[in-house]
Amino acid sequence: MAGQFDPTEMIARFKERASAVKRRPLPPVAGEERQMFLNQAQTDFQDFAMIADANAAIEDGFLVLRVDLRPPDTKA
């Protein structure tokens, strides 16, 4: 599979997923259900965006995602 799998294509798909979450229309819900939907959308966006920002590589047959979680002012 490693020969056919392109991690940069996967990263591009996650970027699109993060963008899609931001465009996701709010369903006709109110109250607690509305807040649950908004919370889930935020979690989805965060997860997709984090993967979309990763540097991906295949190392010894393993997919390795590197995500720099340091604050911007501490990055080299």
C-alpha positions as CSV (number, residue, x, y, z in Angstrom):
1,M,0.0,0.0,0.0
2,A,2.8,2.4,0.8
3,G,3.8,2.5,-2.9
4,Q,0.3,3.6,-3.9
5,F,-0.5,5.9,-1.0
6,D,0.3,9.5,-1.4
7,P,0.3,11.3,2.0
8,T,0.2,14.7,0.3
9,E,-3.1,13.8,-1.3
10,M,-4.4,12.7,2.1
11,I,-3.4,16.1,3.6
12,A,-5.2,17.8,0.8
13,R,-8.4,15.8,1.6
14,F,-8.2,16.9,5.2
15,K,-7.8,20.5,4.2
16,E,-11.0,20.2,2.1
17,R,-12.8,18.5,5.0
18,A,-11.8,21.3,7.4
19,S,-13.1,23.8,4.8
20,A,-16.3,21.9,4.4
21,V,-17.0,22.0,8.2
22,K,-16.8,25.8,8.1
23,R,-19.3,25.8,5.2
24,R,-21.6,23.3,6.8
25,P,-25.1,24.8,7.2
26,L,-26.7,24.9,10.6
27,P,-29.6,22.5,10.7
28,P,-32.9,23.7,12.1
29,V,-32.2,22.9,15.7
30,A,-32.5,24.9,18.8
31,G,-31.4,25.0,22.4
32,E,-29.2,22.2,23.6
33,E,-29.2,20.4,20.3
34,R,-27.9,23.5,18.5
35,Q,-25.1,23.8,21.0
36,M,-24.2,20.1,20.6
37,F,-24.1,20.6,16.8
38,L,-21.8,23.7,17.1
39,N,-19.5,21.9,19.6
40,Q,-19.2,18.9,17.2
41,A,-18.5,21.2,14.3
42,Q,-15.7,22.9,16.2
43,T,-14.2,19.5,17.2
44,D,-14.5,18.3,13.6
45,F,-12.8,21.4,12.3
46,Q,-10.0,21.3,14.8
47,D,-9.3,17.6,14.1
48,F,-9.4,18.1,10.3
49,A,-7.3,21.3,10.4
50,M,-4.7,19.7,12.6
51,I,-4.2,16.8,10.2
52,A,-4.3,19.3,7.3
53,D,-1.4,21.2,8.9
54,A,0.7,18.1,9.4
55,N,3.8,17.1,7.6
56,A,3.3,13.6,6.3
57,A,5.8,11.0,5.4
58,I,6.1,7.3,5.0
59,E,8.9,6.0,7.1
60,D,9.8,2.3,7.2
61,G,6.2,1.5,6.1
62,F,4.6,3.7,8.7
63,L,2.6,6.8,8.0
64,V,4.1,9.5,10.2
65,L,2.3,12.8,10.8
66,R,4.2,15.6,12.4
67,V,2.1,18.3,13.9
68,D,3.9,21.3,15.5
69,L,1.8,22.2,18.5
70,R,4.2,24.7,19.9
71,P,3.0,28.3,20.3
72,P,3.8,30.4,17.2
73,D,6.4,32.5,19.1
74,T,8.4,29.5,20.0
75,K,8.7,27.9,16.5
76,A,12.0,27.9,14.8
